[in-house]
C-alpha cells in the first residue's frame, strides 16, 4: 500500500497580516443542503458520482461572510462515522502536535529530533537517520509526503499523550494508533522515545519509552471492501476489519487546519499552542511545493507541483500551480480512498476558503491489491471539486477580511 500526500502553495506570496478580529472566536454555521452550487459546476459526467454509495463522496466547503463568520456547506454527511483511512492526512495533526511540543520547549524548526532506536515497526528506510532537523522532516512531509517523519514524531510523542491533547482540543474520535506501514497492534502501542535537541546540541527534553493503551474505532464496526489481498497474493474473501487502524474524520481534519491558519475562528481551548518562529515555519511548510524545498531538494522533472496534490491537479501532477494562488494543507491516499484538506487564498481577488474532500475509488472491492481507480475517478473528481469551489468563490463577492495570508 502506498500512502502519498498532497498540498502545495506559493511560498513566494508574502505573508500579510490577517484582517480577522484577533482573539474573537467566529462561529461556524453549517448547512447540509447547500452544496448544490458547487455540484452544478462539476462536469455532468461526474455529478452522479456524488450520489453513489460506491464512491462515498464527502465534501466540506467553508467560507467566511462579511461579519467574519465561517459557514460550512456539506455533502456526504452520512459517511462521517463510517471508517475511512486517515492515510497521509494524519500527518497534519501529527506535525501540529510535534510543533506544539517543540514550541513549549522554546524551540523552533531548527531543533533536532533524535530517536534512541529505529521504530520497531512501520516504514523506515535503510538509510533513514535516527536524528533529523525538524525543518527537514516538515519539508519531506508537506512537499512530497514521506512517511518516516510521521513515524519519528509518533515515536517521540507517544500514543497516550497525543490522544489526550487531541481530546482536550475537541477531537475525541480521532485515532492515531499506528505507525505508517504497520498493522501490529501491540507494537504500535509501544514507542521508544528519544531526545529533542537545540541546534547547538543542548538537550531540551528527553522523551521516555511509553506503552499506550490500545484504542479502536469509536463508532462500532469498521470494515472496508469485499475482500482483502495479502502480501503473498492470496485473497481473503470478506471485508477487512479496520477497528485498530488510524481514523481521522474529514470534518476534524479540516477544523484542525482552520484552527491553525485562522485561530480566531475557534474558541481558545481549540487553538494550537504554536507561536513565534515555529508558527511561521510551519505555515511555510504547509504550503511547500517540491520545487521550493531547499533541504532536501527535489527535481521538478520527477516531483511536479502536483506530485502529491490532487485538488486543482488531479491525476496529472506535472502542470505547475497557477500563479497568485496559495494552497496549504494535506492530502493522502490509501486502500482506494483519496482525501484532502486545504486552505486556499488568492490575495489579488480577496478569495479565501477551506475545502475538504474524500472519494472512494475501488471498483472491484478488493482492498490492498493496489488496483484502485485513482487516475480515472478519485483524482480527477478531487481536481474538479477544487476547481468548482474556486469558480464558486470567484463568482461571489469578496468578504471583508478574506483573501489575506495567515501570519
C-alpha positions as CSV (number, residue, x, y, z in Angstrom):
1,X,0.0,0.0,0.0
2,X,1.4,3.4,-0.9
3,X,0.4,6.4,1.1
4,X,1.0,9.6,-0.7
5,X,0.0,13.1,0.3
6,X,-0.8,16.4,-1.1
7,X,-0.7,20.1,-0.9
8,X,1.1,23.0,-2.2
9,X,1.1,26.7,-2.3
10,X,3.1,29.6,-3.3
11,X,5.5,30.4,-0.5
12,X,6.7,33.4,-2.6
13,X,3.5,35.2,-1.8
14,X,4.3,37.4,1.2
15,X,2.5,36.7,4.4
16,X,0.2,39.6,5.1
17,X,-1.5,40.4,8.4
18,X,-4.8,38.7,8.9
19,X,-7.8,41.1,9.0
20,X,-9.9,38.9,11.2
21,X,-10.9,40.1,14.6
22,X,-8.0,39.0,16.8
23,X,-8.9,36.8,19.7
24,X,-12.6,36.7,18.9
25,X,-13.7,33.2,18.0
26,X,-16.0,33.3,15.0
27,X,-18.9,30.8,15.0
28,X,-19.2,28.2,12.2
29,X,-22.7,27.7,10.8
30,X,-23.5,24.6,8.8
31,X,-25.9,23.8,6.0
32,X,-26.3,20.2,5.0
33,X,-28.1,21.1,1.7
34,X,-26.1,24.0,0.3
35,X,-23.5,22.1,-1.8
36,X,-25.7,22.4,-4.9
37,X,-23.9,25.5,-6.3
38,X,-20.6,23.5,-6.2
39,X,-22.1,20.3,-7.6
40,X,-23.6,22.2,-10.5
41,X,-20.1,23.4,-11.5
42,X,-18.8,19.8,-11.8
43,X,-18.7,18.1,-15.2
44,X,-22.0,16.5,-15.9
45,X,-20.4,13.1,-16.1
46,X,-19.1,13.4,-12.6
47,X,-22.2,14.7,-10.9
48,X,-23.9,11.2,-10.4
49,X,-20.7,10.1,-8.5
50,X,-21.7,12.3,-5.6
51,X,-24.9,10.2,-5.0
52,X,-23.1,6.9,-5.4
53,X,-22.5,4.6,-2.4
54,X,-19.7,3.1,-4.4
55,X,-17.7,6.4,-4.2
56,X,-18.7,7.6,-0.7
57,X,-18.0,11.2,-1.7
58,X,-17.7,13.6,1.2
59,X,-17.2,17.4,0.7
60,X,-17.0,20.3,3.1
61,X,-16.7,23.8,1.9
62,X,-16.2,26.6,4.4
63,X,-16.4,30.3,3.6
64,X,-16.5,33.5,5.6
65,X,-19.2,36.1,5.5
66,X,-18.9,39.9,5.9
67,X,-19.2,39.6,9.7
68,X,-16.3,37.2,9.9
69,X,-18.5,34.1,10.5
70,X,-17.5,30.9,8.8
71,X,-20.2,29.0,7.0
72,X,-19.9,25.3,6.1
73,X,-21.7,23.5,3.3
74,X,-21.5,19.7,3.4
75,X,-22.2,16.7,1.2
76,X,-22.0,13.1,2.3
77,X,-22.6,13.7,6.0
78,X,-23.9,10.1,6.3
79,X,-20.4,8.8,5.8
80,X,-19.0,10.9,8.7
81,X,-19.0,8.0,11.1
82,X,-18.0,5.3,8.6
83,X,-14.4,4.1,8.7
84,X,-12.1,5.5,6.0
85,X,-8.3,5.6,6.1
86,X,-6.7,8.6,7.6
87,X,-3.8,7.9,5.2
88,X,-1.3,10.8,4.9
89,X,-3.8,13.4,6.1
90,X,-2.9,12.1,9.6
91,X,0.5,13.8,9.1
92,X,-1.3,17.1,9.6
93,X,-2.3,16.7,13.2
94,X,1.0,14.8,14.0
95,X,3.0,17.7,12.6
96,X,0.9,20.2,14.7
97,X,1.3,18.1,17.8
98,X,5.1,17.8,17.3
99,X,5.3,21.6,16.7
100,X,3.4,22.2,19.9
101,X,5.8,20.1,21.8
102,X,8.8,21.9,20.3
103,X,7.3,25.4,20.9
104,X,6.6,24.5,24.5
105,X,10.3,23.8,25.0
106,X,11.2,27.2,23.5
107,X,12.4,25.7,20.2
108,X,11.5,26.1,16.6
109,X,12.1,24.1,13.4
110,X,15.8,24.3,13.8
111,X,15.7,21.7,16.6
112,X,16.9,18.1,16.0
113,X,14.6,15.2,16.8
114,X,16.6,12.1,17.8
115,X,15.3,8.6,18.4
116,X,17.0,6.2,20.8
117,X,16.4,3.4,18.2
118,X,14.6,2.8,15.0
119,X,10.9,2.2,15.3
120,X,10.0,-1.4,16.0
121,X,7.6,-1.5,13.1
122,X,6.4,0.8,10.3
123,X,8.1,2.4,7.3
124,X,11.7,3.2,8.0
125,X,14.1,3.2,5.1
126,X,17.6,1.6,5.3
127,X,19.3,5.0,5.1
128,X,16.9,6.8,7.5
129,X,18.9,8.5,10.2
130,X,17.9,8.4,13.9
131,X,18.3,12.1,14.1
132,X,16.9,14.8,11.8
133,X,16.2,18.5,11.9
134,X,12.6,19.2,12.4
135,X,12.6,21.6,9.4
136,X,13.8,18.8,7.1
137,X,11.1,16.5,8.4
138,X,8.4,19.1,7.8
139,X,9.6,19.7,4.2
140,X,9.6,16.0,3.5
141,X,6.1,15.7,4.9
142,X,4.4,18.5,3.2
143,X,6.3,18.7,-0.1
144,X,6.4,15.0,-1.0
145,X,4.7,13.2,1.9
146,X,7.5,10.8,3.1
147,X,6.3,8.5,5.8
148,X,9.4,8.3,8.0
149,X,8.9,11.8,9.7
150,X,5.5,10.8,10.9
151,X,6.9,7.7,12.4
152,X,9.7,9.6,14.1
153,X,7.2,12.1,15.7
154,X,4.9,9.2,16.8
155,X,7.9,7.6,18.5
156,X,8.7,10.8,20.4
157,X,5.2,11.9,21.3
158,X,3.6,8.5,22.3
159,X,0.0,7.5,21.7
160,X,-1.4,8.3,25.1
161,X,-0.2,11.9,25.3
162,X,-1.1,12.7,21.8
163,X,-4.7,11.4,22.2
164,X,-5.1,13.2,25.5
165,X,-4.1,16.5,23.8
166,X,-6.5,15.9,20.8
167,X,-9.4,15.0,23.1
168,X,-8.8,18.2,25.1
169,X,-9.0,20.2,21.9
170,X,-12.3,18.6,21.0
171,X,-11.2,15.7,18.9
172,X,-12.2,12.6,21.0
173,X,-13.0,10.4,18.0
174,X,-9.6,10.7,16.3
175,X,-7.5,7.6,16.3
176,X,-3.8,7.9,15.5
177,X,-3.0,4.5,16.8
178,X,-0.3,3.2,14.5
179,X,2.9,3.9,12.7
180,X,2.5,4.3,8.9
181,X,3.2,1.0,7.3
182,X,2.4,-1.1,10.4
183,X,-0.7,-3.0,11.4
184,X,0.9,-4.6,14.5
185,X,-1.5,-3.5,17.3
186,X,0.8,-4.3,20.2
187,X,3.9,-2.9,18.7
188,X,2.1,0.3,17.8
189,X,1.2,0.8,21.5
190,X,4.9,0.8,22.4
191,X,7.1,3.8,21.5
192,X,10.8,4.0,22.2
193,X,11.2,7.7,22.9
194,X,14.3,9.8,22.3
195,X,15.5,13.4,22.6
196,X,14.7,16.9,21.4
197,X,17.9,18.9,21.0
198,X,18.5,22.5,20.2
199,X,20.6,23.4,17.1
200,X,23.6,24.0,19.4
201,X,23.3,20.5,20.9
202,X,21.6,21.3,24.2
203,X,19.1,18.7,25.2
204,X,15.7,20.4,25.5
205,X,13.8,17.3,26.5
206,X,14.1,13.5,26.9
207,X,11.1,11.6,25.8
208,X,10.7,8.3,27.6
209,X,9.7,5.0,26.2
210,X,5.9,4.5,26.6
211,X,3.3,1.8,26.5
212,X,-0.1,3.2,25.5
213,X,-3.4,1.5,25.9
214,X,-4.9,0.0,22.8
215,X,-7.6,2.1,21.1
216,X,-10.1,1.2,18.5
217,X,-12.6,2.7,16.1
218,X,-15.1,4.8,18.2
219,X,-18.3,4.1,16.2
220,X,-18.7,0.3,16.3
221,X,-17.8,-1.8,13.4
222,X,-15.1,-0.7,10.9
223,X,-14.9,-2.8,7.8
224,X,-13.9,-1.9,4.2
225,X,-14.1,-3.6,0.9
226,X,-15.5,-7.1,0.0
227,X,-12.1,-8.9,0.1
228,X,-8.5,-8.4,1.3
229,X,-5.4,-9.3,-0.7
230,X,-2.5,-10.5,1.5
231,X,1.1,-9.7,0.6
232,X,1.7,-13.2,-0.6
233,X,-1.1,-12.7,-3.2
234,X,-3.8,-14.8,-1.5
235,X,-7.2,-13.2,-1.2
236,X,-9.4,-13.4,1.9
237,X,-13.0,-13.1,0.5
238,X,-14.5,-11.0,3.3
239,X,-14.5,-7.3,4.4
240,X,-11.4,-6.2,6.2
241,X,-11.7,-5.3,9.9
242,X,-10.1,-1.8,10.4
243,X,-11.1,-1.2,14.0
244,X,-7.4,-0.8,15.1
245,X,-6.3,1.4,12.2
246,X,-5.8,5.1,12.1
247,X,-9.0,7.1,11.8
248,X,-9.4,10.9,11.2
249,X,-12.9,12.2,10.5
250,X,-12.8,14.6,7.5
251,X,-14.5,17.4,9.4
252,X,-12.0,17.1,12.2
253,X,-9.0,17.3,9.9
254,X,-10.5,20.5,8.3
255,X,-11.1,22.1,11.7
256,X,-7.6,21.3,12.7
257,X,-6.3,23.1,9.7
258,X,-8.6,26.1,10.2
259,X,-7.7,26.3,13.9
260,X,-4.1,26.7,12.9
261,X,-4.3,29.0,9.9
262,X,-7.2,31.1,11.4
263,X,-7.0,30.6,15.1
264,X,-9.5,33.4,15.7
265,X,-12.2,31.2,14.2
266,X,-12.2,28.7,17.1
267,X,-12.6,29.0,20.9
268,X,-9.3,29.5,22.8
269,X,-9.4,25.8,24.0
270,X,-9.3,24.6,20.4
271,X,-6.3,26.6,19.3
272,X,-2.9,25.1,18.6
273,X,-0.3,26.3,21.1
274,X,2.2,27.3,18.4
275,X,3.5,30.8,18.0
276,X,6.5,32.9,17.0
277,X,9.1,31.4,14.7
278,X,7.6,27.9,14.9
279,X,4.3,29.1,13.6
280,X,5.8,31.0,10.7
281,X,8.0,28.0,9.8
282,X,5.0,25.6,9.9
283,X,2.8,27.9,7.8
284,X,5.6,27.9,5.2
285,X,5.9,24.1,5.3
286,X,2.1,23.6,4.9
287,X,2.3,25.4,1.6
288,X,5.6,24.0,0.3
289,X,5.9,22.7,-3.2
290,X,8.7,20.3,-4.1
291,X,10.5,22.8,-6.3
292,X,10.5,25.3,-3.4
293,X,12.1,22.9,-0.9
294,X,15.8,23.7,-0.1
295,X,16.5,20.8,2.3
296,X,16.0,18.4,0.9
297,X,15.9,19.4,-2.8
298,X,13.7,17.7,-5.3
299,X,14.0,17.5,-9.1
300,X,10.9,19.3,-10.7
301,X,11.1,16.8,-13.5
302,X,10.1,14.0,-11.2
303,X,8.4,16.0,-8.4
304,X,6.0,18.4,-10.1
305,X,3.7,20.8,-8.2
306,X,1.1,18.2,-8.1
307,X,3.4,15.3,-7.2
308,X,1.4,14.7,-4.0
309,X,-1.6,17.0,-4.5
310,X,-5.0,16.4,-6.1
311,X,-7.1,19.4,-5.7
312,X,-6.6,21.6,-8.8
313,X,-4.1,19.0,-10.2
314,X,-5.9,15.7,-10.5
315,X,-4.2,12.6,-12.0
316,X,-1.6,14.6,-13.8
317,X,0.6,16.4,-11.3
318,X,3.1,17.8,-13.8
319,X,1.4,21.1,-14.5
320,X,2.6,24.0,-12.4
321,X,0.4,25.5,-9.8
322,X,-1.3,28.7,-11.1
323,X,0.4,32.0,-10.1
324,X,-1.1,34.1,-7.3
325,X,-2.9,31.3,-5.5
326,X,-1.7,29.9,-2.2
327,X,-2.8,26.4,-1.1
328,X,-1.9,25.0,2.3
329,X,-2.9,21.7,3.8
330,X,-2.5,17.9,3.4
331,X,-3.8,15.0,1.3
332,X,-3.5,11.3,1.4
333,X,-4.5,8.1,-0.4
334,X,-4.8,4.5,0.8
335,X,-6.9,1.5,0.3
336,X,-8.8,3.0,-2.6
337,X,-9.6,6.3,-0.8
338,X,-8.2,9.7,-1.7
339,X,-8.7,12.6,0.8
340,X,-7.5,16.2,1.1
341,X,-7.9,19.3,3.3
342,X,-6.9,22.7,2.0
343,X,-6.9,26.4,2.9
344,X,-7.0,28.4,-0.4
345,X,-6.2,32.1,-0.8
346,X,-6.0,34.3,-3.8
347,X,-5.0,37.7,-2.3
348,X,-5.4,39.7,-5.5
349,X,-9.2,38.8,-5.7
350,X,-9.8,38.7,-2.0
351,X,-10.7,35.0,-2.2
352,X,-10.4,32.6,0.8
353,X,-12.0,29.3,1.5
354,X,-11.3,25.9,3.2
355,X,-12.1,22.7,1.4
356,X,-12.1,19.1,2.3
357,X,-13.0,16.1,0.1
358,X,-12.8,12.4,0.2
359,X,-13.6,9.9,-2.6
360,X,-13.5,6.1,-2.7
361,X,-12.4,4.5,-6.0
362,X,-12.2,0.8,-5.8
363,X,-14.5,-0.8,-8.4
364,X,-13.5,-4.4,-7.7
365,X,-13.9,-4.0,-3.9
366,X,-10.6,-5.8,-3.2
367,X,-8.5,-3.9,-0.7
368,X,-4.7,-3.9,-0.6
369,X,-4.3,-5.0,-4.2
370,X,-3.1,-1.6,-5.5
371,X,-5.6,-1.8,-8.3
372,X,-7.6,1.2,-7.5
373,X,-9.3,3.8,-9.7
374,X,-7.2,6.7,-8.6
375,X,-6.3,8.0,-12.0
376,X,-9.8,7.6,-13.6
377,X,-12.1,8.5,-10.7
378,X,-10.7,9.8,-7.4
379,X,-8.0,12.3,-8.5
380,X,-10.0,13.7,-11.5
381,X,-13.0,14.2,-9.2
382,X,-10.9,15.9,-6.5
383,X,-9.4,18.2,-9.1
384,X,-12.9,19.0,-10.4
385,X,-14.2,19.7,-6.8
386,X,-11.3,22.1,-6.2
387,X,-11.8,23.9,-9.5
388,X,-15.6,24.1,-8.9
389,X,-15.0,25.6,-5.4
390,X,-12.6,28.1,-6.8
391,X,-15.0,29.1,-9.6
392,X,-17.8,29.5,-7.0
393,X,-15.5,31.7,-4.8
394,X,-14.6,33.9,-7.8
395,X,-18.3,34.3,-8.7
396,X,-19.2,35.5,-5.2
397,X,-18.4,39.0,-3.8
398,X,-15.3,39.2,-1.6
399,X,-15.9,39.5,2.1
400,X,-14.1,41.8,4.5
401,X,-11.1,40.1,6.0
402,X,-10.9,37.4,3.3
403,X,-8.1,36.9,0.9
404,X,-5.1,37.6,3.2
405,X,-2.4,35.2,4.1
406,X,-2.3,33.9,7.7
407,X,0.5,35.4,9.8
